[in-house]
Amino acid sequence: MTPFMHLLSPLLTLAFASGAASPNADGLDADERRMIALLGNSVSIAPSTASVDAGAVCEAVLQPGSREYLITHGKGAGGRLDITVAEAKRTPAAWPKSDAPPVVMTVPGRSVLYLHRDADGRLVMPTQADLEQSVMVGFEPGELFLPITSDPTPYEMKVKVWDLHDPTDLEHTGSMKVVARDRGTWTVKTPAGDFDCRLYRLDYTGTVGPASVEDTTLVFASAKEGVVARIAGKRVSAFLVYNTDTRFAFVLDTPRRGKGEKTSPTGDS
């Protein structure tokens, strides 16, 4: 979340921590460069002077339809993800009552992310269903899926993990310190074309259940296609307990198509 496939972070701390590595000439630090390299030879990036509106980027992510991504690193590398976005038929019981209607972002067999823009215009995720681990994860306040500011002020996020099939079974609780950074504008060359993107970095430290977590996610997102590329701790979004220290990266291969269908909380039509 995390875990795009926010999906899962490790029991052990990750190698790509939010360290103080010195930036290179292009403004990226060593950890960021190593993570971006996991996108492989199908992707290249370069600093851009283009104006990319953060609000328009959030709206592009929320546009209904289906996009196909190439998995460049991690489980299923060389395969594809068909990620769909659709209006939610209903929301989990703990959904914030004052917030805007949500959409669901579904990765079949992997994860369902509930997303909306909050009162400050940020794209946040209060809830995620992890289909691989059969759990529902709640974040309070909602996890930042895309920050729209460059303010790196940390915030505390409570995490609760329930059995997906028994909402009375609270399996784990914990809290995370989250730091969100806007890392500027980049031109990203992908199999689907070239896109001017904002690069966002999200760093997580804390504990959830038995896990000690230290993790970083990078997201390239455009005002045309939404998420163009993502590198995370084996996750699309931010679920933080069960898996090993493995990176997961994917890049846009086929642009958005169709309007999508309404989707239930477990990804069923």
C-alpha positions as CSV (number, residue, x, y, z in Angstrom):
1,M,0.0,0.0,0.0
2,T,1.3,-1.1,0.9
3,P,0.8,-2.2,-2.0
4,F,-0.6,-0.6,-7.4
5,M,0.0,-4.1,-5.0
6,H,0.8,-1.8,-1.9
7,L,1.0,-5.5,-2.2
8,L,2.8,-6.5,1.0
9,S,5.9,-5.4,2.9
10,P,8.2,-7.7,4.8
11,L,8.6,-9.0,8.3
12,L,12.2,-7.8,8.1
13,T,13.2,-4.3,7.2
14,L,13.9,-3.6,3.6
15,A,17.1,-2.7,2.0
16,F,15.7,0.3,0.3
17,A,15.1,2.4,3.4
18,S,14.5,6.1,3.4
19,G,18.2,6.8,4.0
20,A,20.2,9.9,3.4
21,A,22.0,8.9,0.2
22,S,23.4,11.9,-1.7
23,P,21.5,12.9,-4.8
24,N,22.9,12.5,-8.3
25,A,23.0,15.3,-10.9
26,D,19.4,14.4,-12.0
27,G,18.2,14.9,-8.4
28,L,17.6,11.2,-7.6
29,D,19.4,9.6,-4.6
30,A,21.1,6.2,-4.9
31,D,18.1,4.3,-3.4
32,E,15.7,5.9,-5.9
33,R,18.0,5.1,-8.8
34,R,18.3,1.4,-7.7
35,M,14.5,1.1,-7.4
36,I,13.8,2.7,-10.8
37,A,16.3,0.4,-12.4
38,L,13.9,-2.4,-11.6
39,L,11.6,-1.1,-14.3
40,G,14.1,-2.6,-16.8
41,N,15.1,-1.7,-20.3
42,S,11.6,-1.0,-21.4
43,V,11.6,2.3,-19.4
44,S,13.8,5.4,-19.4
45,I,13.3,8.6,-17.5
46,A,14.7,12.1,-17.9
47,P,14.1,15.3,-15.9
48,S,11.3,17.4,-17.5
49,T,10.3,21.1,-17.4
50,A,6.7,20.3,-18.3
51,S,3.9,21.5,-16.1
52,V,2.0,18.5,-14.6
53,D,-1.0,19.5,-12.5
54,A,-1.2,17.3,-9.4
55,G,-4.9,17.6,-9.1
56,A,-5.3,16.4,-12.8
57,V,-3.0,13.5,-12.0
58,C,-5.3,12.4,-9.2
59,E,-8.4,12.7,-11.4
60,A,-6.7,10.6,-14.1
61,V,-6.0,7.8,-11.6
62,L,-9.7,7.8,-10.7
63,Q,-11.0,7.6,-14.3
64,P,-13.0,4.4,-14.9
65,G,-11.5,1.9,-17.3
66,S,-8.9,-0.8,-17.6
67,R,-5.1,-0.5,-18.1
68,E,-2.6,-3.2,-18.8
69,Y,0.8,-3.1,-17.1
70,L,4.0,-5.1,-17.7
71,I,5.5,-6.7,-14.6
72,T,9.2,-5.9,-14.8
73,H,10.4,-7.2,-11.4
74,G,9.0,-9.5,-8.7
75,K,6.3,-12.2,-8.7
76,G,5.1,-12.8,-12.2
77,A,7.9,-10.8,-13.9
78,G,7.4,-10.8,-17.6
79,G,3.7,-11.2,-17.2
80,R,0.9,-8.6,-17.2
81,L,-1.5,-6.9,-14.8
82,D,-4.9,-5.9,-16.0
83,I,-5.8,-3.2,-13.5
84,T,-9.4,-1.8,-13.6
85,V,-10.9,1.2,-12.0
86,A,-14.7,1.4,-11.4
87,E,-17.3,3.0,-9.2
88,A,-17.8,1.1,-5.9
89,K,-21.2,-0.5,-5.4
90,R,-20.8,-0.2,-1.7
91,T,-18.1,0.7,0.8
92,P,-16.7,-1.1,3.9
93,A,-18.5,-0.4,7.2
94,A,-15.6,1.8,8.4
95,W,-15.6,4.1,5.4
96,P,-15.4,7.8,6.4
97,K,-19.0,9.1,6.2
98,S,-18.0,12.7,5.2
99,D,-15.8,11.7,2.3
100,A,-16.6,11.7,-1.4
101,P,-17.9,8.6,-3.2
102,P,-15.0,6.1,-3.7
103,V,-13.8,4.1,-6.6
104,V,-12.2,0.6,-6.5
105,M,-9.0,-0.2,-8.2
106,T,-8.8,-4.0,-8.8
107,V,-5.9,-6.2,-9.6
108,P,-7.6,-9.6,-10.2
109,G,-6.6,-12.2,-7.7
110,R,-4.3,-9.8,-5.9
111,S,-5.9,-6.7,-4.4
112,V,-8.8,-4.3,-4.3
113,L,-8.0,-0.7,-3.3
114,Y,-10.7,1.8,-2.2
115,L,-9.7,5.3,-3.3
116,H,-11.2,8.8,-3.1
117,R,-10.0,12.4,-2.9
118,D,-10.2,13.9,0.5
119,A,-11.2,17.5,1.5
120,D,-7.6,18.7,0.7
121,G,-7.7,17.1,-2.8
122,R,-5.3,14.3,-2.0
123,L,-5.8,10.8,-3.3
124,V,-6.2,8.6,-0.3
125,M,-6.9,4.9,0.5
126,P,-8.8,4.3,3.7
127,T,-9.3,0.5,3.0
128,Q,-7.7,-2.3,1.0
129,A,-8.8,-5.9,0.5
130,D,-5.8,-8.2,0.0
131,L,-7.1,-11.1,-1.9
132,E,-3.9,-13.1,-1.7
133,Q,-3.8,-13.1,2.1
134,S,-7.6,-12.9,2.5
135,V,-7.5,-9.9,4.8
136,M,-9.1,-6.4,4.9
137,V,-6.8,-3.6,5.9
138,G,-7.9,-0.3,7.3
139,F,-5.8,2.9,7.5
140,E,-6.6,5.9,9.7
141,P,-6.2,8.5,8.5
142,G,-6.4,7.0,5.0
143,E,-3.1,6.1,3.4
144,L,-1.8,8.7,0.8
145,F,-2.0,6.9,-2.5
146,L,-0.8,10.1,-4.2
147,P,0.2,13.2,-2.2
148,I,-0.4,16.4,-4.1
149,T,2.1,18.6,-2.2
150,S,5.8,18.6,-1.6
151,D,5.4,18.9,2.2
152,P,7.5,16.1,3.7
153,T,6.0,16.5,7.2
154,P,5.6,12.9,8.6
155,Y,2.1,11.7,9.7
156,E,1.1,8.8,11.9
157,M,-1.2,6.2,10.3
158,K,-3.0,3.5,12.4
159,V,-3.3,0.2,10.7
160,K,-5.9,-2.6,11.4
161,V,-6.0,-6.0,9.7
162,W,-9.2,-8.2,9.7
163,D,-10.0,-11.6,8.2
164,L,-11.6,-10.8,4.9
165,H,-14.3,-13.4,5.4
166,D,-14.9,-12.6,9.1
167,P,-14.9,-8.8,9.8
168,T,-15.2,-9.5,13.6
169,D,-11.7,-11.2,13.5
170,L,-9.2,-8.4,14.1
171,E,-5.9,-10.1,13.4
172,H,-3.3,-7.3,13.7
173,T,-3.0,-3.7,14.7
174,G,-0.2,-1.2,14.5
175,S,0.9,2.2,13.4
176,M,3.2,3.7,10.7
177,K,5.0,6.9,10.3
178,V,4.5,8.0,6.7
179,V,6.6,10.6,4.8
180,A,5.4,11.7,1.4
181,R,7.6,13.6,-1.1
182,D,7.0,15.1,-4.5
183,R,10.2,14.4,-6.4
184,G,9.5,16.6,-9.4
185,T,8.5,16.2,-13.0
186,W,9.9,13.5,-15.4
187,T,9.5,12.3,-18.9
188,V,8.9,8.6,-18.7
189,K,9.3,6.5,-21.9
190,T,7.2,3.3,-21.7
191,P,5.9,0.6,-24.0
192,A,2.6,2.6,-24.1
193,G,4.3,5.8,-25.1
194,D,6.0,8.8,-23.5
195,F,4.4,10.6,-20.6
196,D,5.2,13.7,-18.5
197,C,4.8,12.5,-14.9
198,R,5.1,13.6,-11.4
199,L,7.3,11.3,-9.3
200,Y,6.0,10.6,-5.7
201,R,8.0,8.9,-3.0
202,L,6.3,7.4,0.1
203,D,8.5,6.1,3.0
204,Y,7.0,4.0,5.8
205,T,8.4,3.0,9.2
206,G,6.6,1.3,12.1
207,T,5.1,-1.9,13.3
208,V,2.0,-3.9,12.4
209,G,1.4,-7.0,14.4
210,P,4.7,-8.9,14.7
211,A,6.3,-7.0,11.8
212,S,8.9,-4.3,12.0
213,V,8.5,-2.3,8.8
214,E,10.8,0.0,6.8
215,D,9.7,0.5,3.2
216,T,9.7,2.9,0.3
217,T,7.3,3.2,-2.7
218,L,7.9,5.2,-5.9
219,V,5.1,6.2,-8.2
220,F,5.3,7.9,-11.6
221,A,1.8,9.3,-12.5
222,S,0.6,11.5,-15.4
223,A,-2.4,13.7,-16.0
224,K,-3.3,11.6,-19.0
225,E,-3.0,8.0,-17.9
226,G,-2.8,8.1,-14.1
227,V,-0.3,5.6,-12.7
228,V,2.4,5.0,-15.4
229,A,4.9,3.1,-13.3
230,R,5.2,1.9,-9.7
231,I,7.9,0.3,-7.6
232,A,7.0,-1.0,-4.2
233,G,7.7,-3.7,-1.5
234,K,5.9,-6.5,-3.4
235,R,2.7,-4.6,-3.2
236,V,0.3,-2.2,-5.3
237,S,-0.6,-0.4,-2.2
238,A,0.3,-0.6,1.6
239,F,-0.3,-3.8,3.4
240,L,2.5,-4.3,5.8
241,V,2.8,-7.7,7.5
242,Y,3.4,-11.0,5.8
243,N,5.8,-11.1,2.9
244,T,9.5,-11.4,2.3
245,D,12.0,-8.7,1.3
246,T,11.0,-8.6,-2.4
247,R,10.6,-5.6,-4.8
248,F,7.6,-5.5,-7.1
249,A,7.6,-3.2,-10.1
250,F,5.4,-2.6,-13.1
251,V,5.0,-0.2,-16.0
252,L,2.1,0.9,-18.3
253,D,1.9,-1.3,-21.4
254,T,-1.6,-0.5,-22.8
255,P,-3.4,2.8,-22.1
256,R,-6.8,3.1,-20.5
257,R,-9.7,1.6,-22.4
258,G,-13.4,1.4,-21.7
259,K,-15.4,2.8,-18.8
260,G,-15.2,-0.2,-16.5
261,E,-18.0,-1.9,-14.6
262,K,-19.2,-1.4,-11.1
263,T,-17.3,-3.7,-8.7
264,S,-18.1,-5.2,-5.4
265,P,-15.8,-5.0,-2.3
266,T,-14.1,-8.3,-3.2
267,G,-13.5,-7.4,-6.9
268,D,-16.5,-9.4,-8.2
269,S,-18.8,-7.7,-10.8
